[in-house]
Amino acid sequence: MNPKEMTGLQLLQAICNGRIATPSMSKNIPIQPYEVSEGTIHFKVKADNHHLNPLGGVHGSFAATVLDSVTGCAVHSMLEAGVGYGTIDLNIKMCRPIPQDQELIAIGKVMNISKNLGISEGKIVDEDGKLYAHATATCMIIR
């Protein structure tokens, strides 16, 4: 099936199942969706030595990119075929430094969706649920 003919949920399920390749940006920011349902998505993420700032810590852009992805994909999971979206607002709180070379979980959930806007939240946590970063996003739905 042509990806443009798939609903957002069908497309994300196909990526999770390996039937469609992950977007090329996942080569720069290692993110892999592994679970999706309507309004919710889970990614495995891992910062490495390509994501360091001049002080040797993981740059904040890693968390920002991951959170933009999970909040947007959560909204996308609720859209019909042929409908797109774009982030118009992303508010991020960095709660603690993102560790290098440790697999984390990024979760996105829709809070509200209307004809023109999707509002979602995302978080990056470790396997114990410790919060590293949190975001809220507003996405414009493009019909």
Contact map, one row per residue, 1 for C-alpha under 8 A:
11101100000000000000000000000000000000000000000000000000000000000000000000000000000000000000000000000000000000000000000000000000000000000000000
11111100000000000000000000000000000000000000000000000000000000000000000000000000000000000000000000000000000000000000000000000000000000000000000
11111100001000000000000000000000000000000000000000000000000000000000000000000000000000000000000000000000000000000000000000000000000000000000000
01111100000000000000000000000000000000000000000000000000000000000000000000000000110000000000000000000000000000000000000000000000000000000000000
11111110000000000000000000000000000000000000000000000000000000000000000000000000110000000000000000000000000000000000000000000000000000000000000
11111111111000000000000000000000000000000000000000000000000000000000000000000001110000000000000000000000000000000000000000000000000000000000000
00001111111000000000000000000000000000000000000000000000000000000000000000001111110000000000000000000000000000000000000000000000000000000000000
00000111111100000000000000000000000000000000000000000000000000000000000000011111100000000000000000000000000000000000000000000000000000000000000
00000111111110000000000000000000000111000000000000000000000000000000000000011110000000000000000000000000000000000000000000000000000000000000000
00000111111111000000000000000000000000000000000000000000000000000000000000001000000000000000000000000000000000000000000000000000000000000000000
00100111111111100001000000000000000000000000000000000000000000000000000000000000000000000000000000000000000000000000000000000000000000000000000
00000001111111110000000000000000100100000000000000000000000000000000000010001000000000000000000000000000000000000000000000000000000000000000000
00000000111111111000000000000000001100000000000000000000000000000000000000000000000000000000000000000000000000000000000000000000000000000000000
00000000011111111111000000000000000000000000000000000000000000000000000000000000000000000000000000000000000000000000000000000000000000000000000
00000000001111111111110000000000100000000000000000000000000000000000000000000000000000000000000000000000000000000000000000000000000000000000000
00000000000111111110000000000001111100000000000000000000000000000000000000000000000000000000000000000000000000000000000000000000000000000000000
00000000000011111111000000000000010000000000000000000000000000000000000000000000000000000000000000000000000000000000000000000000000000000000000
00000000000001111111110000000000000000000000000000000000000000000000000000000000000000000000000000000000000000000000000000000000000000000000000
00000000000001111111100000000000000000000000000000000000000000000000000000000000000000000000000000000000000000000000000000000000000000000000000
00000000001001101111110000000000000000000000000000000000000000000000000000000000000000000000000000000000000000000000000000000000000000000000000
00000000000000100111111000000000000000000000000000000000000000000000000000000000000000000000000000000000000000000000000000000000000000000000000
00000000000000100101111101000001000000000000000000000000000000000000000000000000000000000000000000000000000000000000000000000000000000000000000
00000000000000000000111111000000000000000000000000000000000000000000000000000000000000000000000000000000000000000000000000000000000000000000000
00000000000000000000011111110000000000000000000000000000000000000000000000000000000000000000000000000000000000000000000000000000000000000000000
00000000000000000000001111111000000000000000000000000000000000000000000000000000000000000000000000000000000000000000000000000000000000000000000
00000000000000000000011111111111000000000000000000000000000000000000000000000000000000000000000000000000000000000000000000000000000000000000000
00000000000000000000000111111100000000000000000000000000000000000000000000000000000000000000000000000000000000000000000000000000000000000000000
00000000000000000000000111111100000000000000000001000000000000000000000000000000000000000000000000000000000000000000000000000000000000000000000
00000000000000000000000011111110000000000000111000000000000001001100000000000000000000000000000000000000000000000000000000000000000000000000000
00000000000000000000000001111111000000000000111000000000000000000000000000000000000000000000000000000000000000000000000000000000000000000000000
00000000000000000000000001001111100000000011110000000000000000000100000000000000000000000000000000000000000000000000000000000000000000000000000
00000000000000010000010001000111110000000011100000000000000000000000000000000000000000000000000000000000000000000000000000000000000000000000000
00000000000100110000000000000011111100001111000000000000000000000000000000000000000000000000000000000000000000000000000000000000000000000000000
00000000000000011000000000000001111100001111000000000000000000000000000000000000000000000000000000000000000000000000000000000000000000000000000
00000000000010010000000000000000111110001110000000000000000000000000000000000000000000000000000000000000000000000000000000000000000000000000000
00000000100110010000000000000000111111111100000000000000000000000000000000001000000000000000000000000000000000000000000000000000000000000000000
00000000100000000000000000000000001111111000000000000000000000000000000000001000000000000000000000000000000000000000000000000000000000000000000
00000000100000000000000000000000000111110000000000000000000000000000000001001100000000000000000000000000000000000000000000000000000000000000000
00000000000000000000000000000000000111111000000000000000000000000000000001111100000000000000000000000000000111000000000000000000000000000000000
00000000000000000000000000000000000111111100000000000000000000000000000001001000000000000000000000000000001111000000000000000000000000000000000
00000000000000000000000000000000111110111110000000000000000000000000010011000000000000000000000000000000001110000000000000000000000000000000000
00000000000000000000000000000000111100011111000000000000000000000000010000000000000000000000000000000000111100000000000000000000000000000000000
00000000000000000000000000000011111000001111100000000000000000000000010000000000000000000000000000000000111000000000000000000000000000000000000
00000000000000000000000000000011110000000111110000000000000000000000000000000000000000000000000000000011110000000000000000000000000000000000000
00000000000000000000000000001111000000000011111000000000000000000100000000000000000000000000000000000011110000000000000000000000000000000000000
00000000000000000000000000001110000000000001111100000000000000000000000000000000000000000000000000011111000000000000000000000000000000000000000
00000000000000000000000000001100000000000000111111100000010001000000000000000000000000000000000001111110000000000000000000000000000000000000000
00000000000000000000000000000000000000000000011111110000010000000000000000000000000000000000000000011000000000000000000000000000000000000000000
00000000000000000000000000000000000000000000001111110000000000000000000000000000000000000000000000011000000000000000000000000000000000000000000
00000000000000000000000000010000000000000000001111110000000000000000000000000000000000000000000000000000000000000000000000000000000000000000000
00000000000000000000000000000000000000000000001111111000011001000000000000000000000000000000000000000000000000000000000000000000000000000000000
00000000000000000000000000000000000000000000000111111111111000000000000000000000000000000000000000000000000000000000000000000000000000000000000
00000000000000000000000000000000000000000000000000111111111000000000000000000000000000000000000000000000000000000000000000000000000000000000000
00000000000000000000000000000000000000000000000000011111100000000000000000000000000000000000000000000000000000000000000000000000000000000000000
00000000000000000000000000000000000000000000000000011111100000000000000000000000000000000000000000000000000000000000000000000000000000000000000
00000000000000000000000000000000000000000000000000011111110000000000000000000000000000000000000000000000000000000000000000000000000000000000000
00000000000000000000000000000000000000000000000000011111111000000000000000000000000000000000000011110000000000000000000000000000000000000000000
00000000000000000000000000000000000000000000001100111001111101000000000000000000000000000000000011110000000000000000000000000000000000000000000
00000000000000000000000000000000000000000000000000111000111111100000000000000000000000000000000000000000000000000000000000000000000000000000000
00000000000000000000000000000000000000000000000000000000011111110000000000000000000000000000010000000000000000000000000000000000000000000000000
00000000000000000000000000000000000000000000000000000000001111111000000000000000000000000000000000000000000000000000000000000000000000000000000
00000000000000000000000000001000000000000000001000100000011111111100000000000000000000000000000000000000000000000000000000000000000000000000000
00000000000000000000000000000000000000000000000000000000001111111110000000000000000000000000010001000000000000000000000000010000000010000000000
00000000000000000000000000000000000000000000000000000000000111111111000000000000000000000001000000000000000000000000000000000000000000000000000
00000000000000000000000000001000000000000000000000000000000011111111100000000000000000000000000000000000000000000000000000000000000000000000000
00000000000000000000000000001010000000000000100000000000000001111111110000000000000000000000000000000000010000000000000000000000000000000000000
00000000000000000000000000000000000000000000000000000000000000111111111000000000000000000001000000000000010100000000000001110000000001100000000
00000000000000000000000000000000000000000000000000000000000000011111111100000000000000100100000000000000000000000000000000000000000000001000000
00000000000000000000000000000000000000000000000000000000000000001111111110000000000000000000000000000000000000000000000000000000000000000000000
00000000000000000000000000000000000000001110000000000000000000000111111111000000000000000000000000000000011110000000000001000000000000000000000
00000000000000000000000000000000000000000000000000000000000000000011111111100000000000000000000000000000001111000000000111000000000000111000000
00000000000000000000000000000000000000000000000000000000000000000001111111110000000011100000000000000000000100000000000100000000000000001010000
00000000000100000000000000000000000000001000000000000000000000000000111111111000000000000000000000000000000100000000000000000000000000000000000
00000000000000000000000000000000000001111000000000000000000000000000011111111100000000000000000000000000000111000000000100000000000000000000000
00000000000000000000000000000000000000100000000000000000000000000000001111111110000010000000000000000000000011001000011100000000000000000010000
00000001100000000000000000000000000000100000000000000000000000000000000111111110000110000000000000000000000000000000000000000000000000000000000
00000011110100000000000000000000000111110000000000000000000000000000000011111110000000000000000000000000000000000000000000000000000000000000000
00000011100000000000000000000000000001100000000000000000000000000000000001111111000000000000000000000000000000000000000000000000000000000000000
00000011100000000000000000000000000000000000000000000000000000000000000000111111101100000000000000000000000000000000000000000000000000000000000
00000111000000000000000000000000000000000000000000000000000000000000000000000111111000000000000000000000000000000000000000000000000000000000000
00011111000000000000000000000000000000000000000000000000000000000000000000000011111000000000000000000000000000000000000000000000000000000000000
00011110000000000000000000000000000000000000000000000000000000000000000000000001111100000000000000000000000000000000000000000000000000000000001
00000000000000000000000000000000000000000000000000000000000000000000000000000011111110000000000000000000000000000000000000000000000000000000111
00000000000000000000000000000000000000000000000000000000000000000000000000010010011111000000000000000000000000000000000000000000000000000000111
00000000000000000000000000000000000000000000000000000000000000000000000100110000001111100000000000000000000000000000000000000000000000000011110
00000000000000000000000000000000000000000000000000000000000000000000000100000000000111110000000000000000000000000000000000000000000000000011110
00000000000000000000000000000000000000000000000000000000000000000001000100000000000011111100000000000000000000000000000000000000000000001111000
00000000000000000000000000000000000000000000000000000000000000000000000000000000000001111100000000000000000000000000000000000000000000001111000
00000000000000000000000000000000000000000000000000000000000000000000000000000000000000111110000000000000000000000000000000000000000000001110000
00000000000000000000000000000000000000000000000000000000000000000001000000000000000000111111000000000000000000000000000000000000000000111100000
00000000000000000000000000000000000000000000000000000000000000000000000000000000000000001111100000000000000000000000000000000000000000111000000
00000000000000000000000000000000000000000000000000000000000000010010000000000000000000000111110000000000000000000000000000000000000011110000000
00000000000000000000000000000000000000000000000000000000000000000000000000000000000000000011111000000000000000000000000000000000000011100000000
00000000000000000000000000000000000000000000000000000000000100100000000000000000000000000001111110000000000000000000000000000000000111000000000
00000000000000000000000000000000000000000000000000000000000000000000000000000000000000000000111110000000000000000000000000000000001111000000000
00000000000000000000000000000000000000000000000000000000000000000000000000000000000000000000011111000000000000000000000000000000001110000000000
00000000000000000000000000000000000000000000000000000000110000000000000000000000000000000000011111100000000000000000000000000000000100000000000
00000000000000000000000000000000000000000000001000000000110000100000000000000000000000000000000111110000000000000000000000000000000100000000000
00000000000000000000000000000000000000000000001000000000110000000000000000000000000000000000000011111100000000000000000000000000000000000000000
00000000000000000000000000000000000000000000011110000000110000000000000000000000000000000000000001111100000000000000000000000000000000000000000
00000000000000000000000000000000000000000000011110000000000000000000000000000000000000000000000000111110000000000000000000000000000000000000000
00000000000000000000000000000000000000000000011000000000000000000000000000000000000000000000000000111111000000000000000000000000000000000000000
00000000000000000000000000000000000000000001111000000000000000000000000000000000000000000000000000001111100000000000000000000100000000000000000
00000000000000000000000000000000000000000001110000000000000000000000000000000000000000000000000000000111110000000000000000011110000000000000000
00000000000000000000000000000000000000000111100000000000000000000000000000000000000000000000000000000011111000000000000000011110000000000000000
00000000000000000000000000000000000000000111100000000000000000000110010000000000000000000000000000000001111100000000000001111000000000000000000
00000000000000000000000000000000000000011110000000000000000000000000011000000000000000000000000000000000111110000000000001110000000000000000000
00000000000000000000000000000000000000111100000000000000000000000010011111000000000000000000000000000000011111000000000111100000000000000000000
00000000000000000000000000000000000000111000000000000000000000000000011001100000000000000000000000000000001111100000000111000000000000000000000
00000000000000000000000000000000000000110000000000000000000000000000001001100000000000000000000000000000000111111000011110000000000000000000000
00000000000000000000000000000000000000000000000000000000000000000000000000000000000000000000000000000000000011111000011110000000000000000000000
00000000000000000000000000000000000000000000000000000000000000000000000000000000000000000000000000000000000001111100011100000000000000000000000
00000000000000000000000000000000000000000000000000000000000000000000000000100000000000000000000000000000000001111111111000000000000000000000000
00000000000000000000000000000000000000000000000000000000000000000000000000000000000000000000000000000000000000011111110000000000000000000000000
00000000000000000000000000000000000000000000000000000000000000000000000000000000000000000000000000000000000000001111100000000000000000000000100
00000000000000000000000000000000000000000000000000000000000000000000000000000000000000000000000000000000000000001111110000000000000000000001110
00000000000000000000000000000000000000000000000000000000000000000000000000000000000000000000000000000000000000001111111000000000000000000111100
00000000000000000000000000000000000000000000000000000000000000000000000000100000000000000000000000000000000001111101111100000000000000000111100
00000000000000000000000000000000000000000000000000000000000000000000000000100000000000000000000000000000000001111000111110000000000000011110000
00000000000000000000000000000000000000000000000000000000000000000000001101100000000000000000000000000000000111110000011111000000000000011100000
00000000000000000000000000000000000000000000000000000000000000000000001000000000000000000000000000000000000111100000001111100000000001111000000
00000000000000000000000000000000000000000000000000000000000000000010011000000000000000000000000000000000011110000000000111110000000001110000000
00000000000000000000000000000000000000000000000000000000000000000010000000000000000000000000000000000000011100000000000011111000001111100000000
00000000000000000000000000000000000000000000000000000000000000100010000000000000000000000000000000000001111000000000000001111100001111000000000
00000000000000000000000000000000000000000000000000000000000000000000000000000000000000000000000000000001110000000000000000111111111110000000000
00000000000000000000000000000000000000000000000000000000000000000000000000000000000000000000000000000011100000000000000000011111111100000000000
00000000000000000000000000000000000000000000000000000000000000000000000000000000000000000000000000000001100000000000000000001111110000000000000
00000000000000000000000000000000000000000000000000000000000000000000000000000000000000000000000000000000000000000000000000001111110000000000000
00000000000000000000000000000000000000000000000000000000000000000000000000000000000000000000000000000000000000000000000000001111111000000000000
00000000000000000000000000000000000000000000000000000000000000000000000000000000000000000000000000000000000000000000000000001111111100000000000
00000000000000000000000000000000000000000000000000000000000000000000000000000000000000000000001100000000000000000000000000111100111111000000000
00000000000000000000000000000000000000000000000000000000000000000000000000000000000000000000011111000000000000000000000000111100011111000000000
00000000000000000000000000000000000000000000000000000000000000100000000000000000000000000001111100000000000000000000000000111000001111100000000
00000000000000000000000000000000000000000000000000000000000000000010000000000000000000000001111000000000000000000000000011110000001111110000000
00000000000000000000000000000000000000000000000000000000000000000010001000000000000000000111100000000000000000000000000011100000000011111000000
00000000000000000000000000000000000000000000000000000000000000000000001000000000000000000111000000000000000000000000001111000000000001111100000
00000000000000000000000000000000000000000000000000000000000000000001001100000000000000111110000000000000000000000000001110000000000000111110000
00000000000000000000000000000000000000000000000000000000000000000000000000000000000000111100000000000000000000000000111100000000000000011111000
00000000000000000000000000000000000000000000000000000000000000000000000100100000000011111000000000000000000000000000111000000000000000001111100
00000000000000000000000000000000000000000000000000000000000000000000000000000000000011110000000000000000000000000001110000000000000000000111110
00000000000000000000000000000000000000000000000000000000000000000000000000000000001111000000000000000000000000000011110000000000000000000011111
00000000000000000000000000000000000000000000000000000000000000000000000000000000001111000000000000000000000000000001000000000000000000000001111
00000000000000000000000000000000000000000000000000000000000000000000000000000000011100000000000000000000000000000000000000000000000000000000111
